[in-house]
């Protein structure tokens, strides 16, 4: 207020007071709070496994005698492979688990606490002044 508004009023002075009151207005805006990227990542692991394999050979042993010296004999061995195990490696994918991903919206109530200000007219008098009680400006 100015000094003129705080000073006593004469009959020729006119003062206009503007009374203000704060009102609360609440607005909401949608804000992205996080960015999420979902992907699968493959990891590799090398394994070494010892696998026993079986082979079947035909063995032919031949003793060759020396005609000049019958005590001197030579042994000849012939090996003919007949069959064997062959290793076949196959990779079979199996499902470890299912991961379900979804977005969910929910609503909650948040208490907003704010102090609002309001201006009211107060009249101070000096001397023997009578005020009418039905005046809305003087009631609190």
Secondary structure, DSSP 8 states (H G I E B T S, - for coil): --HHHHS---SS--------B---------------------------------EEEEEEEEEEE-SS-TT-EEEEEEEEEEEE---------------------------------B--------SS----TT-TTT--
